Amino acid sequence: MVKANVGTVDRIIRVILGFVLLSLYFILDGGMKYISLLGIVLLLTAIIKFCPLYPIFKVNTCRKH
């Protein structure tokens, strides 16, 4: 199992932005509407508490224990 690197505040922001992006799917027309599907990525990273880009940039928003 991977070590969590997404903190609580980060998760809340990801969930909000994820739902906002997904709602744009029903508002936008043409090819732009498919960009809104990136909201799924934000929601998944919030659920699993891991962002694959964070280790590359050495970012960790979890609290230290």
C-alpha positions as CSV (number, residue, x, y, z in Angstrom):
1,M,0.0,0.0,0.0
2,V,1.2,3.5,-0.8
3,K,1.9,6.0,1.9
4,A,-0.7,8.8,2.0
5,N,0.6,12.2,0.9
6,V,-2.7,14.2,0.6
7,G,-3.8,16.0,3.8
8,T,-7.2,16.9,5.1
9,V,-7.4,20.4,3.7
10,D,-6.0,19.3,0.4
11,R,-8.6,16.5,0.2
12,I,-11.5,18.9,0.9
13,I,-10.2,21.3,-1.9
14,R,-9.8,18.3,-4.3
15,V,-13.4,17.1,-3.6
16,I,-14.9,20.6,-4.1
17,L,-12.9,21.2,-7.3
18,G,-13.6,17.7,-8.5
19,F,-17.4,18.2,-8.3
20,V,-17.2,21.7,-9.8
21,L,-15.2,20.3,-12.8
22,L,-17.6,17.3,-13.2
23,S,-20.6,19.7,-13.2
24,L,-19.0,21.6,-16.1
25,Y,-19.5,18.4,-18.2
26,F,-23.2,19.2,-18.4
27,I,-22.7,22.9,-19.1
28,L,-19.9,23.0,-21.7
29,D,-20.3,22.1,-25.3
30,G,-18.0,20.3,-27.8
31,G,-14.6,19.0,-26.9
32,M,-14.2,21.3,-23.9
33,K,-16.7,19.2,-22.0
34,Y,-14.3,16.3,-21.8
35,I,-11.7,18.4,-19.9
36,S,-14.2,18.5,-17.1
37,L,-13.6,14.7,-16.6
38,L,-10.3,15.7,-14.9
39,G,-12.6,16.1,-11.9
40,I,-12.6,12.3,-11.6
41,V,-8.8,12.4,-11.0
42,L,-9.2,14.9,-8.3
43,L,-11.9,12.9,-6.6
44,L,-9.9,9.7,-6.8
45,T,-6.8,11.2,-5.4
46,A,-8.9,12.6,-2.5
47,I,-10.4,9.2,-1.8
48,I,-7.2,7.2,-1.8
49,K,-5.2,10.0,-0.1
50,F,-2.4,9.7,-2.6
51,C,-1.3,12.0,-5.5
52,P,1.2,10.4,-7.9
53,L,2.7,13.8,-8.8
54,Y,3.5,14.8,-5.2
55,P,6.5,12.4,-4.8
56,I,8.0,13.7,-8.0
57,F,7.9,17.3,-6.6
58,K,8.7,16.1,-3.1
59,V,5.3,17.5,-1.7
60,N,3.4,16.0,1.2
61,T,0.4,17.8,2.7
62,C,-0.2,15.2,5.4
63,R,0.6,16.2,9.0
64,K,3.7,14.7,10.5
65,H,3.1,12.3,13.4
